[in-house]
Amino acid sequence: MIRKFLGRAVSTTLLLVGAAAILLPFVWMLSLSVKPRDEIFSTEISLLPSRLEWRNFVVALTSTDVPLFLWNGLVVVVGILVFQLLFAVPCAYALAQRTFRARALVFGLVLAGLLVPFHVTAIPIFLGFAQAGILNTYWALILPFIPTAFGIFLFRQAISQLPAELFEAARVDGLSETAIVWRITFPLVLPAATAFAIFSVTAHWNDLFWPLIATTDPQLATPPRGILYFRDEESGDDVGPLMAAALIITAPLVIAFLLAQRKFTQGLAASGLK
Amino acid sequence: MSTTPTLELQGVTRRFGPQTVLDRVDVSIPSGSFTALLGASGCGKSTTLRIMAGLDRPNEGAVLLNGTNVADRTAHERNVAMVFQSYALYPHLSVEQNIALPLAMRHLTTLGRMPVVGRFAPGSGEARAKIRRAVGEVAEMLGLEQLLHRKPAQLSGGQKQRVALGRALVRDPVLFLLDEPLSNLDARLRVKMRSELVALHKRTGRPFVYVTHDQSEAMAMADQIVVMIGGRVAQAGTPQDLYERPASREVAGFIGTNAINFFEPGSAPAGLHPAAGSAVIALRPEHISPAAAGTVEARLETAEYLGSEVVLALRAESGAELRAIAPGNYAIPAPGSAVRLGFDPAQVHVFDAASGQRIGEAA
């Protein structure tokens, strides 16, 4: 009994220490974003500010391009997700529920695609986009991520769990294959789609690597790219508004994730009732 | 009523890789008939049904619908309806939407089917009203009015079954295909749904093709039974034909509530049939019963009293096992005692020992 309690106490403590280490920068950002300038650079460390400095947020939102960065982030993230779903779900449906020659080979290629990191293909894509003259456009930020091996794989696994008779019934009822994908399959793999959306949105909202390569135009900067401009030029060492901007940029993701997580578990619960 | 059968399979062969699942199958579905495809699992009956539906294509042979070859038409173009073993209801749609979907695909344009926007598509108002009426009629016929807004997960097995039937009925198809539709129901509900299906068949007047592995279901409901064994049609005929004149040993073994008695050559009790030395003799338990003047003698091993009848397990002098049925008021003698049995010579079946095919008339 005591040994069990000790074991739990030790593991809980370790987890708490780990969580604190990971959360510390985040908490520090939160703290700095509401600190007045003179307290930020004081020698003593205090987590709580003496007074809340809302001016940091006002500066970040009004005298900088943060709203533009957020808008760019939204366009890129939504664009990527919509096109990913548009192509990955029909692809996965074909791989899971239709028989055609070389199906195993195609699926093998998808699996192989999972193993290739994006950075390997970044340079060829960059050169191709330069030739096509679409660097420094939204398309340059969206196009490379539309073919998603991970998405196809995830949806393929979800769709192959669905009974084949369902699709045959739909064919007998007169649905075209496209109609089967969007009217029957997609609603049934919504939990998988939610999970995929979380991965996709998080990865591309936070992505700095590709926007740094593909765009130089500040008007197209996504949030992480925008923060760099912010630091370098406009505010110099004005850390308060910088942290406020960082918070503003992180917040939508955290909020969206929390909402989607709830939806996600709801989806799981609903499918468990069947 | 035309003489052309509604559906005809001619020499249909289906192979999956090296395996031949259907071997030159000929089936004819007369208009207005209730046909049962009967066979053990893996005999190809479901594949036959899928080929009829257009969900699968034969490697060889023709599928004729009202005399026209429909080999390259989809299930929807053939306008056949299918009820699946698992019901295959769309889990995310309500009962009403499940039943309405085939009509929505037929009567509404792509734009008209869109949620919300669809209401403003030209002509969709009338089409929607028409669909709602048709769904209402079918729901009333099947007693589903109270359930229209439920999701399939909230329905019992019998209710799901009805929704699946409703989805088939609402389209007014030329042919109904049912793949073991009652196998997921409990025994009592199954018997009830049997008579409902027969009533439904009468009401629609359309031919039904019913796949089952349960011979009693087939005998009770169908007016034509196609027995399939190992990917071939073993025999097709009325239930009486199959019962009284089984074409082969396998069919005789398949049909009938009580397992038929088979006697290998030379093992039949004396006096059963003159060909008993070289052929397989078969006799149903219900056609042999204790009789004082009987010509067959056997020793009683066990007796099962079932109320209306007594099933006797006996052993003949030749060593062959034998089952006979006595009336419920039969005084069961002690095990081991000799029983004289009388039989109806007209009910003795003779099969070739090598091929298993029926020999001659039912003597």
Interface residues (C-beta under 8 A of the other chain):
Chain A: P163 E165 L166 E168 A169 A170 R171 V172 D173 G174 L175 A179 I184 P187 L188 L273 K274
Chain B: R50 A53 L55 T74 A75 H76 V80 A81 M82 F84 Q85 S86 A88 L89 Y90 P91 H92 L101 P102 M105 R106 A153 R167 R171
